[in-house]
Amino acid sequence: MLKVYFCSRLVTAWFIKLFNLLLMKNIISLTLSLLFSFVIFQSGYAQANNFITALEQYLSVLEKDNPHFGLSIAVAQKDKLVFQKAYGLANRNYELPVTTKTKFNIASIGKMMTAIAILQLEQDKALNLQEKLGTYFPDFPHEGIRDSVSIHQLLTHTSGLPIWFTPDFPLISKFQYEDLKDYVPLFKKLKIDTAKVDTYSYSNVGYFVLGCLIEKIAGVPYAYFVSENISLPLGMRDTEFYSLNEIKKVAAEGYMRPTKDGEAWQRNDRFNLASGPAGGAYATPSDLVRLFLGLRNHQLLTPENTKLMMEEKVKTPQGGYGYGIGQTSYNDHPILGHLGGFFGARGELMWYQTADYTIAILANSDQTDYIDVSHFIEVYLAGTATQQEAHTQTLNLLQQVLDQKIDISTAETKAQLAKGTYDSDLLQIKGYFYLNKNDFTPALAIFQLNALLFPTDGTQNDLRRAVARTKSQEAWKKW
């Protein structure tokens, strides 16, 4: 369940020459702390019950390697919280560290709470999921949505509504959208894509509509309903719904990575959304773990409605989607939960069903650190022995390549590499880590290695993208 947008794999002789030239120029480096992680993986994989120790050590290595690391994690085994820890900075201006009490923007993970709220109204007989929106919201400002879209379709992203109100909506200032009523003018202009009706097409807009429905039926603001019926009953004391102008106490600032060479990191203030039904609430990872445990233990819904929420309703590229909850698998081991991502915010809340671990990860930047941690967890909890060994060998190989200790152009090296087992997903994650911070030389080296080891169409696109980005830089002209 790799959470990276681009994957690709193929190599040409020209790129091999480029890669070797970069190595010869002695400009690639990686901190020796990564070497320490090889021991972590080898000992962790050898001891099946040592997951928490291995995870904690791996996180510490990532923090040392990245000055922009900002992440918090909570882990429950069965019904017990067994680990929570925070890393990096919550506020870079004042160098305030992340703590386990730091609240993060949870982005679309909040859709789980919206779906729970709708199902609570359903079990109270306040609505029927198969009815059209207009049955309960006769004055909704868009006739087509009101009369043709069901609540079931809104919950499952099968309504035909777009992902955003307008294509440029994520990029505009949103200070004028504090309450759900402020979106009414945008609702009026929406169009339903009939070709996407009853097929999965992710829609934040659909969950905004669900928030309006909750307010219409309950007669109270969305945030109040969720707090009274979900957060407070579960003791989620560090979960808040904020307006954009509100002071966010003990909350992490969101940071956006540079998109151009020499550009600085930026705060995500001007792109952010007020907390709402499509996402944007603030919470700690431990509160999110409480949410998922409370859901599965029927503290929020009846057993019937809990099952209804978690069952697959529609196929997705990743697996399936129920009501506000996704289903995927790793080596046929079921994984249920939800991802969250926006400018300066990344995270996930997942239940690894076979191992019975519930894990929440929240980060305050759009760098790949969270993806690195998530992949480590997948391999550790659901990977085969071969996949676990591949992860270890890949870390080892990365260190050798970046320390310029191997020459991949020689027949001897290629023969040696052919004997190994490697993790292409990990190479991709590390490659984008460097590319996303405009550190082009190691990015090229890693993508080149991935293309050599896994010569498929996927890594070819990764490598081409890295080359295209590098060609526009002064560093490229030197070569």
Secondary structure, DSSP 8 states (H G I E B T S, - for coil): ----S-------HHHHHHHHHHHHTT-----THHHHHHHHHHHHHH-TT-HHHHHHHHHHHHHHH-TT-EEEEEEEETTEEEEEEEEEEEETTTTEE--TT-BEE-GGGGHHHHHHHHHHHHHTTS--TTSBGGGT-TT-S-HHHHHH-BHHHHHHT-S---SSSSTTGGGS--TT--SGGGGHHHHHT----GGGTTS----HHHHHHHHHHHHHHHSS-HHHHHIIIIITTTT-TT-B---TTS--TTB---EE--SSTT---EE-GGG---SBTTB--EE-HHHHHHHHHHHHTTSSS-HHHHHHHHS--EEETTEEE-SS-EEEEETTEEEEEEEEEETTEEEEEEEETTTTEEEEEEESBSSSHHHHHHHHHHHHHH--HHHHHHHHHHHHHHHHHHTT---TTSHHHHHHHHTS---HHHHHHHHHHHHHTT-HHHHHHHHHHHHHHS-SHHHHHHHHHHHHHHHTSHHHHT-
